[in-house]
Amino acid sequence: MIWLAIGLTVPAATAAIAQNPFPDWQQLELAHKRDGGTEAARLQMLAALPIGSPLDPALRSLATVGATCKSRRHEPDVKHCLIHQYSLLDGAADDIRWTITISASRGRIESLRLGRYVDRHGTA
């Protein structure tokens, strides 16, 4: 009986994760292209990392999509994460950086900010 209960719990948890997939760099870029800003991407990120969720699994999820996360010494409860790639889509070399700033308290996410920065390395 105990094994049956555990077996039923695991698929339910997996299904919940699959409903809110974690956005990678390409998905963030598609969201930016659709709305011309960062709001759609921020909503995707909040669906994957809801306020109140545990911080450590969130940081592991960010690492799976290529993010690097660090804290500053004077802000140990704030994680600064970066997902970046180079893009040649418009004919110019662009270094596109998505920043995710997560504020946490007692190991749980309190707030999430998202930013997008582009360094142009040439012209089309």
Protein Blocks (a to p, Z undefined) as FASTA:
>chain_A
ZZmmmmmmmmmmmmmmmmmccddfklmmmmmmmnopaklmmmmmmmmmgghiafklmmmm
mmmnopacdddfklmmbccdddddddfklopacddddddddddeehiafbdcddddddde
bdZZ
